[in-house]
């Protein structure tokens, strides 16, 4: 992977994860207690021996920038020319912010060119999966492709969320349709499934850069890889599909877009379960993150009715479960849950404090939130809506100001770490 440059797109606003993205970038949202969402893709990069990575940021990126600097800078060896580097919008070739995925890469075309890579791997910073990008590159080189798309088989009723890839019998891409409502296209490898794009693209650099420049000059373009770049490549270059090889090593392929609150919640509930589908404990494919200097988690009191314990849950470093019961939940760093409280099927971000006798279920509690003694959350959606953000499915999200949000507009910076 020495001649390949990774370009990780981490600048999306993440509106569907509001209010968790009100004050932080989507890739910076905590995941599985001690990680951030972006850590999953970056771990894939390191495990694939991809050690030249640009991260393109944009919205509310302060906490993301700090996380990358303090957690990922030490992972690579700068003296060997390795880097994981943040590129904010610099308006070097445009006076606007990023207008789409292709425009984001185009606006950094000089930075890409300065590295003189033979290939550029485009990645997204907001998916949960395990993938060896080196295997994708081997396929790319062996097939003689100029562009390779990573594909995933999905059921036909799910295609509206993806770019549908029409694949020939020899793996060549012969058609591409971005997020159709339905399609008659079927996978040549499984006639019951449809091959869709994972948003992972490997380009020969001498193909990518000219196409980005042509797209930038097109006033009718949305400047998006799926809508504009990829369809125009067909018939012009050799474009191949690469079937996703899952390093998670489960029966079913695991790839999750955690772009909605419900999808994000379910992915966290999975890792806290007895037999999670997404395995964080695989030593052959380690997940890395920024190290935090907190003491070990502690569980105290064991008297009847006041027993500190966690069942089918994740309790990160610094947590104190003081005479409370935690079930099916994920606790980030430095969370305290006080006596007689009951937390069930919930996610609590770092530095949270749950008061005595609280009852919380099916909820996400944001960073630095202190829940007063005796508070009940997640049992009466109508009552919760008076103070918190409640999704149509009944998931309650509690933020630091306990405001009811009618529109996903940030009222101001409150930290977002």
Secondary structure as UniProt FT lines:
FT   TURN            2..3
FT   STRAND          4..10
FT   HELIX           15..17
FT   TURN            18..21
FT   HELIX           26..28
FT   STRAND          30..31
FT   TURN            32..34
FT   STRAND          35..36
FT   HELIX           37..47
FT   TURN            48..49
FT   STRAND          52..57
FT   TURN            59..60
FT   HELIX           62..71
FT   HELIX           73..75
FT   HELIX           78..80
FT   STRAND          83..87
FT   HELIX           101..106
FT   TURN            107..108
FT   HELIX           109..115
FT   STRAND          119..124
FT   STRAND          127..129
FT   HELIX           133..143
FT   STRAND          147..155
FT   HELIX           156..161
FT   STRAND          163..167
FT   TURN            169..170
FT   STRAND          172..178
FT   TURN            191..192
FT   STRAND          193..204
FT   HELIX           205..216
FT   TURN            219..220
FT   HELIX           225..229
FT   HELIX           230..233
FT   TURN            235..236
FT   STRAND          239..243
FT   TURN            247..248
FT   STRAND          255..257
FT   HELIX           261..272
FT   TURN            274..275
FT   TURN            280..281
FT   HELIX           283..285
FT   STRAND          298..300
FT   STRAND          302..303
FT   TURN            304..305
FT   STRAND          306..307
FT   STRAND          309..311
FT   STRAND          314..315
FT   TURN            317..318
FT   STRAND          320..322
FT   STRAND          325..327
FT   STRAND          330..331
FT   TURN            333..334
FT   STRAND          336..337
FT   TURN            339..340
FT   STRAND          342..344
FT   STRAND          347..348
FT   TURN            350..351
FT   STRAND          353..354
FT   TURN            356..357
FT   STRAND          359..361
FT   STRAND          363..365
FT   TURN            367..368
FT   STRAND          370..371
FT   TURN            373..374
FT   STRAND          376..377
FT   HELIX           381..384
FT   TURN            385..387
FT   STRAND          389..390
FT   TURN            392..393
FT   STRAND          396..398
FT   TURN            400..401
//
